[in-house]
């Protein structure tokens, strides 16, 4: 399995010949492979780009998103706590929202748990440290750390320690809000108390697992 970070919350996961993109918006996608599955957490422009999705799609690509995303492009609506299976890959939509701010209301947007190669990968979306994170089981977590519109580094570290994955990757920094210091704070808080491996990636980095 290979995980590539394009920046912000945009990732590519490749497993064998299967290619999955999550929130393909920020970053350079020139020359990238066509997608089998594209997951979009919500319709904000730093997560959802019709042009990029079209660029990465062919006749076989399946787009999954919340109701707002699928109102703009043909695809599969997946609501919180619902799941689907595509080509043997199970995808579960999980809650992703703000506790006090209005940017991401409860029930509207998705995080995702992707199951492949016997692993569970959790992309948290734009979320705060919400109670539902206590229910997440994952081997790899992609966690927002930038603050303002999502968890800050401290809450992201706390969320990760609730899940106790093998690998944690900080995201949602370096573009709209947050910087590498948030990523390093997140890493330092986790590795001081756990054996979780924290991988700080930079745009176009690829993690080979």
Secondary structure, DSSP 8 states (H G I E B T S, - for coil): -EEEEEETTEEEEEETTEEEEES--SS--TT----SEEE-S--STTT--HHHHHHH--TT-EEEE-HHHHHHSS-EE--TT-EEEETTEEEEEEEE--SS-SSS-TTTEEEEEEEETTEEEEE--S--S-GGGGG---SEEEEE-B-SSS-BHHHHHHHHHHH--SEEEEES-SSSS--HHHHHHHHHHHHTT---EE----TT-EEE-
